[in-house]
Amino acid sequence: MSLPPPPTIPTLVTERLVLRGHTSDDFVGSLALWTDPGVIRFIGGRASSEHEVWQRLLRYGGMWAMLGYGYWAITDRADGRFLGEAGLADLKREITPPLDGVPESGWALLPAAHGRGLGGEAMRAVLDWADRALDWPETCCIIDPGNTASTRLADKLGYRARHTARLAGNALTVFYRPRETRAP
């Protein structure tokens, strides 16, 4: 039986998407996401096990409870289909230099959702929420230099490359985006 997400996780609705808290029903879609070779190619390069995907889903709920932000399940607004995941995290990565607790944005979509602008649509909703709800001067993201699609999206979202970092022996580009402030 699937339980609804905790009420503290906001639901974000865009023209084509609904971003909502994960439920146990998202396990199958998340497993497909984190075992797809095209998705994981630049995100560690190794398929996640069922155990690792389940731990990921539990971690998502825990981030919301402990940090007040986290990841959303991206679903198709028309039919509710699971399309991917996007959000913000503090993963305490063993990265050099460290991210120093700056919320790290991330996104991953199933291949059927690629090339349609859905990642940008989802992340604009996430960042709009973050700019209103979080009191951080900036967010960051880390991208493998070979991942040109994610680098283009980061640029469109206002992220700018600041430096190179090392994570698990791999060189990654670290991008930062200043918080956009809006008049009340």
C-alpha positions as CSV (number, residue, x, y, z in Angstrom):
1,M,0.0,0.0,0.0
2,S,1.3,3.4,-0.9
3,L,1.1,6.2,1.6
4,P,0.9,9.8,0.4
5,P,3.9,12.1,0.8
6,P,4.2,14.1,4.0
7,P,2.2,17.3,3.7
8,T,5.4,19.4,4.2
9,I,6.5,18.6,0.7
10,P,5.0,21.2,-1.7
11,T,3.5,20.2,-5.0
12,L,4.7,22.2,-7.9
13,V,2.6,22.4,-11.0
14,T,3.8,23.6,-14.4
15,E,2.3,23.6,-17.9
16,R,3.2,19.9,-18.5
17,L,4.4,18.6,-15.2
18,V,3.5,17.9,-11.6
19,L,6.4,17.7,-9.1
20,R,5.4,16.0,-5.9
21,G,6.8,14.1,-3.0
22,H,7.9,10.6,-3.7
23,T,5.7,7.6,-2.7
24,S,6.6,3.9,-2.6
25,D,4.8,3.6,-5.9
26,D,7.7,5.6,-7.5
27,F,10.1,2.7,-6.8
28,V,9.6,1.0,-10.2
29,G,10.0,4.3,-12.1
30,S,13.0,5.4,-10.0
31,L,14.6,1.9,-10.5
32,A,14.2,2.3,-14.3
33,L,15.8,5.8,-14.1
34,W,18.8,4.8,-12.0
35,T,19.5,1.7,-14.1
36,D,19.2,3.3,-17.5
37,P,22.7,3.4,-19.2
38,G,21.9,6.8,-20.9
39,V,20.9,8.4,-17.6
40,I,23.7,7.1,-15.4
41,R,26.4,7.6,-18.0
42,F,27.5,10.9,-16.5
43,I,26.2,10.3,-13.0
44,G,28.6,7.8,-11.6
45,G,28.3,5.4,-14.6
46,R,27.0,2.5,-12.5
47,A,23.5,1.2,-12.3
48,S,21.9,1.3,-8.9
49,S,20.7,-1.9,-7.2
50,E,17.1,-2.2,-6.0
51,H,18.4,-1.7,-2.5
52,E,20.3,1.5,-3.5
53,V,17.2,2.9,-5.2
54,W,15.0,2.1,-2.2
55,Q,17.6,3.9,0.0
56,R,17.5,6.9,-2.3
57,L,13.7,7.1,-2.0
58,L,14.0,7.0,1.7
59,R,16.7,9.6,1.7
60,Y,14.5,11.9,-0.3
61,G,11.8,11.9,2.4
62,G,14.4,12.3,5.1
63,M,15.9,15.4,3.4
64,W,12.5,17.1,3.5
65,A,12.0,16.2,7.1
66,M,15.5,17.3,8.2
67,L,16.4,20.1,5.8
68,G,13.1,21.6,4.6
69,Y,14.0,20.9,1.0
70,G,14.7,17.8,-1.1
71,Y,13.8,16.0,-4.3
72,W,10.5,15.8,-6.1
73,A,9.2,13.0,-8.4
74,I,8.6,14.6,-11.8
75,T,5.3,13.3,-13.3
76,D,3.4,14.0,-16.5
77,R,0.6,16.4,-15.7
78,A,-1.7,14.7,-18.4
79,D,-1.4,11.1,-17.2
80,G,0.6,11.0,-14.0
81,R,3.4,8.9,-15.5
82,F,6.8,9.0,-13.6
83,L,9.3,10.9,-15.8
84,G,12.2,11.5,-13.4
85,E,13.4,13.4,-10.3
86,A,14.7,16.9,-9.6
87,G,15.3,19.0,-6.6
88,L,17.9,20.2,-4.0
89,A,20.0,18.3,-1.6
90,D,22.8,18.4,0.9
91,L,24.5,15.1,0.3
92,K,27.6,15.7,2.4
93,R,29.6,14.5,-0.6
94,E,33.3,13.7,-0.2
95,I,34.2,16.3,-2.8
96,T,37.3,18.4,-3.0
97,P,36.9,21.3,-2.6
98,P,33.8,20.8,-0.5
99,L,30.4,22.3,-1.3
100,D,30.1,23.7,2.2
101,G,26.5,22.9,2.7
102,V,25.3,25.0,-0.3
103,P,22.1,23.3,-1.6
104,E,23.0,21.2,-4.6
105,S,20.5,21.1,-7.4
106,G,20.1,18.0,-9.6
107,W,17.9,16.5,-12.2
108,A,17.5,13.2,-14.0
109,L,14.8,12.2,-16.5
110,L,14.0,9.0,-18.2
111,P,15.1,8.9,-21.9
112,A,11.5,9.1,-23.1
113,A,11.4,12.6,-21.5
114,H,14.7,13.8,-23.0
115,G,14.8,16.5,-25.7
116,R,11.4,18.0,-24.8
117,G,12.4,20.8,-22.4
118,L,11.0,19.0,-19.5
119,G,14.2,19.1,-17.4
120,G,14.3,22.9,-17.8
121,E,10.6,23.2,-17.0
122,A,11.0,21.1,-13.8
123,M,14.1,22.9,-12.7
124,R,12.6,26.3,-13.2
125,A,9.8,25.3,-10.9
126,V,12.3,24.0,-8.3
127,L,14.4,27.1,-8.4
128,D,11.5,29.4,-8.3
129,W,10.3,27.6,-5.2
130,A,13.8,27.7,-3.7
131,D,14.2,31.4,-4.4
132,R,11.0,32.0,-2.4
133,A,11.3,29.4,0.3
134,L,15.0,29.1,1.1
135,D,17.3,31.7,2.7
136,W,20.4,30.7,0.8
137,P,22.4,33.2,-1.2
138,E,23.1,30.6,-3.9
139,T,22.7,27.0,-5.1
140,C,25.2,24.8,-6.9
141,C,25.2,21.8,-9.2
142,I,28.0,19.5,-10.2
143,I,28.2,18.2,-13.8
144,D,30.6,15.9,-15.6
145,P,32.4,17.9,-18.3
146,G,31.2,15.4,-20.9
147,N,27.6,16.0,-20.1
148,T,26.9,18.8,-22.6
149,A,23.1,18.5,-22.3
150,S,23.2,19.2,-18.5
151,T,25.8,21.9,-19.0
152,R,23.5,23.7,-21.5
153,L,20.6,23.4,-19.1
154,A,22.6,24.7,-16.2
155,D,23.5,27.7,-18.3
156,K,19.9,28.3,-19.2
157,L,19.0,28.1,-15.5
158,G,21.5,30.8,-14.7
159,Y,24.3,28.6,-13.3
160,R,27.9,29.6,-14.1
161,A,31.0,27.4,-13.8
162,R,33.2,28.4,-10.9
163,H,35.7,25.7,-10.5
164,T,36.6,22.0,-11.0
165,A,36.2,19.6,-8.1
166,R,37.1,15.9,-7.6
167,L,34.7,13.3,-6.5
168,A,35.6,9.6,-6.3
169,G,38.6,10.3,-8.5
170,N,36.6,12.1,-11.2
171,A,36.9,15.8,-12.2
172,L,33.6,17.6,-12.2
173,T,32.6,21.2,-12.9
174,V,30.9,23.0,-10.1
175,F,28.4,25.6,-11.1
176,Y,26.7,28.3,-8.9
177,R,23.5,30.3,-9.3
178,P,22.7,33.3,-7.2
179,R,19.3,33.4,-5.5
180,E,16.9,35.6,-7.4
181,T,15.1,38.0,-5.1
182,R,11.6,39.2,-5.9
183,A,9.7,42.1,-4.5
184,P,7.0,41.0,-2.0
